[in-house]
């Protein structure tokens, strides 16, 4: 039978939880990642031959645990990790579909809280201070969220080979550190927070608009990022950047229902039905942002949330306060300098000042962003607005060649700017 769809669904629904639980028990992120990968490889053979088990998640959890045990025994190291894996309520048998019977489940709320805490523990483990921040983010996107090296490379605007080497070095460094997989003590949280917030933000971005694949968005990843941020907020209720990030994600999420049509095509912000936006999420985000600002410790996520709030508050696209948004992007550039921030500011410049000024702002960014499809998409729109149609066509073709998301490609094919 064809086990492809059930396996893909199980990967999205179960892989992260299983990885986090294994890493929490063994303290070894690399071991957990490899064991889960091996379990899914074995599932391809068994599920195709024997059928999909009644509880795919239980089958995969049992198999991943066995793979981890086998690897530890084979390497003849990690006796302590071996003992931690042996003491578990996952059954020690694997007889096809029956292997998914996992005994009595704990109370739903407690199980969800434990899963969130294990997942957050894995994020903090990947964000070890011995790693550079870029390596922390990349490793977490791979180990926690199961993104491919190609997807992560696109998020960082680097080649696949560069990202693969970066991930290998990060795993080796983390393995050498032998640090426990747990949420750090309160006095250690602050130093690890920047990497964790970056991870969560990139996870949400990948869920909000997938960098590759058949689906334009990964709602599971977006929901996971919001759940992680809520857990962080529970741990650090007066951390302004946690408040800012949660506000930012909720503001974006409040527009999710209006972002695609029934065919899966992107609906640009200017064309969205604002009646489909979720006012309760926007109101919650506004309250969080107010609390963050009151703490008087500004940061990049608070500024981005303020930009998103201005979009949310505008009754119509034409009434957007583009001048204020442009000022906020300038402030963001001071706090977190990036060519992508300047690219986004140029969008506001287009409407606040003019297309010519916006084009002049982005031309110096070509060196850094020539491989970024949104640079060429914006440039195409600006050139078109200035009547330079031949150049606009060339820029649009370059954007289309670089775009991997199917919804973005469709939009560009229709000759519309992103």
C-alpha positions as CSV (number, residue, x, y, z in Angstrom):
1,X,0.0,0.0,0.0
2,X,1.0,3.6,-0.4
3,X,2.2,4.8,3.0
4,X,3.5,8.2,1.8
5,X,0.7,10.4,2.9
6,X,0.2,8.8,6.4
7,X,4.0,8.9,6.9
8,X,4.2,12.6,5.9
9,X,1.3,13.4,8.2
10,X,3.0,11.5,11.1
11,X,6.3,13.3,10.5
12,X,4.6,16.7,10.8
13,X,2.5,15.7,13.8
14,X,4.9,13.4,15.8
15,X,8.5,13.9,14.8
16,X,9.2,17.0,16.8
17,X,7.6,15.6,20.0
18,X,9.5,12.3,19.7
19,X,12.8,14.1,19.1
20,X,12.2,16.4,22.1
21,X,11.3,13.5,24.4
22,X,14.3,11.5,23.3
23,X,16.7,14.4,23.7
24,X,15.3,15.2,27.1
25,X,15.9,11.6,28.3
26,X,19.3,11.2,26.8
27,X,20.7,14.7,26.9
28,X,22.0,14.1,23.3
29,X,20.4,16.2,20.6
30,X,22.3,14.5,17.7
31,X,21.3,11.0,19.0
32,X,17.7,12.0,19.1
33,X,17.7,13.5,15.7
34,X,19.4,10.4,14.1
35,X,17.1,8.0,15.9
36,X,14.0,9.7,14.7
37,X,15.3,9.8,11.2
38,X,16.1,6.1,11.3
39,X,12.6,5.3,12.6
40,X,11.0,7.1,9.7
41,X,13.3,5.3,7.2
42,X,12.2,2.0,8.8
43,X,8.5,3.1,8.7
44,X,8.7,3.4,4.9
45,X,9.5,-0.3,4.6
46,X,7.2,-1.6,7.3
47,X,4.1,0.5,6.7
48,X,4.3,-0.2,3.0
49,X,4.5,-3.9,3.6
50,X,2.3,-4.4,6.7
51,X,0.0,-1.4,6.6
52,X,-0.2,1.8,8.7
53,X,-0.3,1.1,12.5
54,X,-3.3,2.1,14.6
55,X,-1.2,4.6,16.4
56,X,1.5,5.9,14.0
57,X,3.0,8.2,16.7
58,X,3.4,5.3,19.2
59,X,5.0,3.1,16.6
60,X,7.5,5.8,15.6
61,X,8.2,6.6,19.3
62,X,8.9,3.0,20.1
63,X,11.1,2.5,17.0
64,X,13.0,5.7,17.6
65,X,13.7,4.6,21.1
66,X,15.0,1.3,19.9
67,X,17.2,2.9,17.4
68,X,18.7,5.1,20.1
69,X,19.2,2.1,22.3
70,X,20.9,0.2,19.5
71,X,23.2,3.0,18.7
72,X,24.3,3.4,22.3
73,X,24.9,-0.3,22.7
74,X,26.8,-0.5,19.5
75,X,29.0,2.4,20.5
76,X,29.5,1.0,24.0
77,X,29.2,4.5,25.5
78,X,26.6,6.4,27.4
79,X,25.6,4.0,30.1
80,X,23.7,6.8,31.8
81,X,21.8,7.6,28.7
82,X,21.1,3.9,28.2
83,X,19.5,3.8,31.7
84,X,17.4,6.8,31.1
85,X,16.0,5.3,27.9
86,X,15.3,2.0,29.7
87,X,13.1,3.7,32.3
88,X,10.2,4.8,30.1
89,X,6.5,4.1,29.8
90,X,6.9,3.4,26.1
91,X,6.5,-0.4,25.7
92,X,9.5,-2.5,24.9
93,X,8.0,-4.3,22.0
94,X,7.5,-3.6,18.3
95,X,5.2,-6.1,16.7
96,X,3.8,-4.1,13.8
97,X,0.6,-2.1,14.5
98,X,0.3,-3.5,18.0
99,X,3.5,-1.7,18.9
100,X,1.6,1.6,19.1
101,X,-0.3,0.6,22.3
102,X,1.3,2.9,24.8
103,X,-0.6,2.3,28.0
104,X,-2.6,4.8,29.9
105,X,-2.1,8.3,28.8
106,X,-1.5,11.0,31.4
107,X,-4.0,13.8,31.9
108,X,-4.3,15.8,28.6
109,X,-3.3,19.2,30.1
110,X,-0.3,17.7,31.9
111,X,0.8,15.8,28.8
112,X,0.6,19.0,26.7
113,X,2.6,21.0,29.2
114,X,5.2,18.3,29.5
115,X,5.5,18.1,25.7
116,X,5.9,21.9,25.5
117,X,8.5,21.9,28.2
118,X,10.5,19.1,26.5
119,X,10.3,20.9,23.2
120,X,11.5,24.2,24.8
121,X,14.3,22.2,26.6
122,X,15.5,21.0,23.2
123,X,15.4,24.5,21.8
124,X,17.6,25.8,24.7
125,X,20.0,22.8,24.2
126,X,20.5,23.7,20.6
127,X,21.0,27.4,21.6
128,X,24.1,26.5,23.6
129,X,26.4,29.5,24.2
130,X,29.3,27.6,22.7
131,X,27.7,27.9,19.3
132,X,27.4,31.1,17.2
133,X,23.9,32.5,17.0
134,X,23.6,31.5,13.4
135,X,24.6,27.9,14.2
136,X,22.1,27.9,17.1
137,X,19.3,28.9,14.9
138,X,20.2,26.5,12.1
139,X,20.6,23.5,14.4
140,X,17.3,24.1,16.1
141,X,15.5,24.5,12.9
142,X,16.9,21.1,11.9
143,X,16.7,19.2,15.2
144,X,13.5,20.7,16.6
145,X,11.5,21.4,13.6
146,X,12.8,18.9,11.1
147,X,13.4,21.4,8.3
148,X,15.7,20.2,5.6
149,X,19.2,21.7,5.1
150,X,17.9,23.2,1.8
151,X,15.0,25.0,3.6
152,X,17.3,26.3,6.3
153,X,19.9,27.4,3.7
154,X,17.1,29.5,2.0
155,X,16.2,31.1,5.3
156,X,19.9,32.1,5.8
157,X,20.4,33.0,2.1
158,X,23.4,30.6,1.8
159,X,24.2,27.6,-0.3
160,X,23.0,24.1,0.7
161,X,26.6,22.9,1.0
162,X,27.5,25.8,3.4
163,X,24.5,25.0,5.6
164,X,25.2,21.3,5.7
165,X,28.7,22.0,6.9
166,X,27.4,24.5,9.5
167,X,25.0,21.9,10.8
168,X,27.7,19.2,11.1
169,X,30.0,21.5,13.0
170,X,27.2,22.6,15.3
171,X,26.2,19.1,16.2
172,X,29.9,18.2,16.9
173,X,30.3,21.2,19.2
174,X,27.1,20.4,21.0
175,X,28.1,16.8,21.5
176,X,31.5,17.8,22.9
177,X,29.8,20.1,25.4
178,X,27.7,17.3,27.0
179,X,25.3,19.8,28.5
180,X,21.9,18.6,29.8
181,X,18.8,19.1,27.6
182,X,16.6,21.2,29.9
183,X,15.3,24.7,30.3
184,X,18.1,26.6,32.0
185,X,17.8,28.0,35.5
186,X,16.4,31.5,35.8
187,X,19.8,33.2,36.2
188,X,20.9,31.5,32.9
189,X,17.8,32.3,30.8
190,X,18.8,35.8,29.7
191,X,22.1,34.8,28.0
192,X,20.4,32.1,26.0
193,X,17.3,34.1,25.0
194,X,18.5,35.8,21.9
195,X,19.1,32.6,20.0
196,X,15.9,31.0,21.2
197,X,13.8,34.0,20.0
198,X,15.6,33.9,16.6
199,X,14.8,30.3,16.3
200,X,11.1,30.7,17.1
201,X,10.8,33.6,14.7
202,X,12.4,31.7,11.8
203,X,10.2,28.7,12.6
204,X,7.1,30.9,12.4
205,X,8.3,32.5,9.1
206,X,8.8,29.0,7.6
207,X,5.3,28.1,8.7
208,X,3.8,31.4,7.6
209,X,5.2,31.1,4.1
210,X,7.2,27.9,3.3
211,X,10.5,28.4,1.6
212,X,10.0,25.2,-0.5
213,X,7.7,22.3,-0.9
214,X,4.2,21.7,-2.3
215,X,2.3,23.7,0.2
216,X,2.5,27.5,0.4
217,X,2.3,27.6,4.2
218,X,3.1,25.2,7.1
219,X,0.4,25.9,9.6
220,X,1.8,23.3,12.0
221,X,5.1,25.2,12.2
222,X,3.4,28.5,12.8
223,X,1.3,27.0,15.6
224,X,4.4,25.4,17.1
225,X,6.2,28.7,17.1
226,X,3.3,30.5,18.9
227,X,3.1,27.7,21.4
228,X,6.8,27.9,22.1
229,X,6.6,31.7,22.6
230,X,3.7,31.3,25.0
231,X,5.8,28.8,27.0
232,X,8.6,31.3,27.0
233,X,6.2,34.0,28.2
234,X,5.0,31.7,31.0
235,X,8.7,31.3,32.1
236,X,9.6,35.0,31.6
237,X,6.5,37.1,31.9
238,X,8.3,40.4,32.2
239,X,10.9,40.0,29.4
240,X,10.0,42.7,26.9
241,X,11.4,40.9,23.8
242,X,9.4,37.8,24.6
243,X,6.3,40.0,24.9
244,X,7.3,41.7,21.6
245,X,7.8,38.4,19.7
246,X,4.5,37.0,21.0
247,X,2.7,40.2,19.9
248,X,4.4,40.0,16.5
249,X,3.4,36.4,15.9
250,X,-0.1,36.9,17.0
251,X,-0.5,40.0,14.7
252,X,0.7,38.0,11.7
253,X,-1.5,35.0,12.7
254,X,-4.5,37.3,13.0
255,X,-4.3,37.8,9.2
256,X,-3.7,34.2,8.3
257,X,-7.3,33.4,7.2
258,X,-7.1,36.2,4.5
259,X,-3.7,35.4,3.0
260,X,-4.6,32.7,0.5
261,X,-7.6,32.1,-1.7
262,X,-9.4,28.8,-2.2
263,X,-6.8,27.8,-4.8
264,X,-3.9,28.4,-2.5
265,X,-2.9,31.6,-4.2
266,X,-1.4,34.4,-2.2
267,X,-3.6,37.4,-1.6
268,X,-1.4,40.5,-1.2
269,X,-1.9,42.6,1.9
270,X,-3.4,45.4,-0.2
271,X,-6.1,43.0,-1.6
272,X,-7.0,41.1,1.6
273,X,-10.5,41.1,3.0
274,X,-9.8,42.7,6.4
275,X,-13.2,41.4,7.6
276,X,-11.5,37.9,7.7
277,X,-8.8,39.1,10.1
278,X,-9.1,37.9,13.7
279,X,-9.7,40.9,16.0
280,X,-9.3,39.0,19.2
281,X,-5.7,37.9,18.3
282,X,-4.9,41.5,17.3
283,X,-6.3,42.8,20.5
284,X,-4.3,40.3,22.6
285,X,-1.2,41.3,20.6
286,X,-1.9,45.0,21.3
287,X,-2.1,44.4,25.0
288,X,1.2,42.4,25.0
289,X,2.9,45.2,23.0
290,X,1.7,47.9,25.4
291,X,3.1,45.9,28.3
292,X,6.4,45.5,26.5
293,X,6.7,49.2,25.7
294,X,5.9,50.1,29.3
295,X,9.1,48.2,30.4
296,X,11.2,50.7,28.5
297,X,13.7,48.2,27.1
298,X,13.2,48.4,23.3
299,X,14.2,45.6,21.1
300,X,13.9,44.4,17.5
301,X,10.8,42.2,18.1
302,X,8.9,45.1,19.8
303,X,9.7,47.3,16.8
304,X,8.5,44.7,14.3
305,X,5.4,44.2,16.4
306,X,4.7,47.9,16.3
307,X,5.0,47.9,12.5
308,X,2.6,44.9,12.2
309,X,0.2,46.8,14.6
310,X,0.1,49.8,12.3
311,X,-0.9,47.5,9.4
312,X,-3.5,45.9,11.6
313,X,-5.0,49.2,12.7
314,X,-5.4,50.6,9.2
315,X,-9.0,50.3,8.1
316,X,-7.9,50.2,4.5
317,X,-4.6,49.6,2.8
318,X,-4.6,53.2,1.5
319,X,-4.9,54.5,5.0
320,X,-1.7,52.8,6.3
321,X,0.6,55.1,8.1
322,X,3.6,54.5,5.8
323,X,5.6,57.4,7.2
324,X,5.5,56.0,10.7
325,X,6.3,52.5,9.4
326,X,9.3,53.9,7.6
327,X,10.5,55.6,10.8
328,X,10.1,52.3,12.7
329,X,12.1,50.4,10.0
330,X,14.9,53.0,10.5
331,X,14.8,52.3,14.2
332,X,14.9,48.6,13.5
333,X,18.0,49.0,11.4
334,X,19.7,50.7,14.4
335,X,18.8,47.8,16.7
336,X,19.4,44.9,14.3
337,X,21.2,46.0,11.1
338,X,20.3,43.9,8.1
339,X,20.0,44.4,4.3
340,X,16.5,42.7,4.6
341,X,15.4,45.4,7.0
342,X,16.5,48.1,4.5
343,X,14.6,46.2,1.8
344,X,11.5,46.3,3.9
345,X,12.0,50.0,4.6
346,X,12.1,50.6,0.9
347,X,8.5,49.3,0.6
348,X,7.4,52.0,3.0
349,X,9.5,54.6,1.2
350,X,7.7,53.7,-2.0
351,X,4.3,54.8,-0.5
352,X,5.6,57.5,1.9
353,X,7.9,59.2,-0.5
354,X,8.0,57.7,-4.0
355,X,9.0,54.8,-6.2
356,X,12.2,56.6,-7.4
357,X,13.5,57.1,-3.9
358,X,12.7,53.5,-3.0
359,X,14.6,52.2,-6.0
360,X,17.6,54.4,-5.0
361,X,17.5,52.9,-1.5
362,X,17.6,49.2,-2.7
363,X,20.1,49.4,-5.5
364,X,23.1,49.4,-3.1
365,X,21.6,46.2,-1.6
366,X,22.2,44.1,-4.7
367,X,25.6,42.8,-3.5
368,X,24.0,41.3,-0.4
369,X,20.6,40.3,-1.8
370,X,21.2,39.3,-5.4
371,X,20.2,35.7,-4.5
372,X,17.1,36.8,-2.7
373,X,13.9,36.6,-4.7
374,X,12.1,39.3,-2.8
375,X,14.8,41.8,-3.7
376,X,14.2,41.3,-7.4
377,X,10.4,41.2,-6.9
378,X,10.4,44.6,-5.2
379,X,12.8,46.0,-7.7
380,X,10.5,44.8,-10.5
381,X,7.5,46.5,-8.9
382,X,9.4,49.8,-8.5
383,X,10.7,49.7,-12.1
384,X,7.2,49.0,-13.4
385,X,5.9,52.0,-11.4
386,X,8.5,54.2,-13.0
387,X,7.6,53.0,-16.5
388,X,10.8,51.1,-17.0
389,X,9.0,48.0,-18.3
390,X,11.8,46.1,-20.0
391,X,14.0,46.3,-16.8
392,X,11.0,45.4,-14.7
393,X,10.4,42.3,-16.9
394,X,14.0,41.2,-16.4
395,X,13.8,41.7,-12.6
396,X,10.6,39.8,-12.4
397,X,12.1,36.9,-14.3
398,X,15.0,36.8,-11.9
399,X,12.6,36.8,-8.9
400,X,10.7,33.9,-10.5
401,X,13.8,31.9,-11.0
402,X,14.8,32.3,-7.4
403,X,11.4,31.8,-5.8
404,X,10.7,28.3,-4.4
405,X,7.3,28.8,-2.7
406,X,4.5,27.7,-5.2
407,X,2.2,30.5,-4.1
408,X,4.9,33.1,-4.6
409,X,5.8,31.7,-8.0
410,X,2.2,31.8,-9.1
411,X,1.9,35.4,-8.0
412,X,5.0,36.3,-10.0
413,X,3.8,34.4,-13.0
414,X,0.7,36.5,-13.0
415,X,2.9,39.6,-13.2
416,X,2.0,40.8,-9.7
417,X,4.6,42.1,-7.3
418,X,5.0,40.5,-3.9
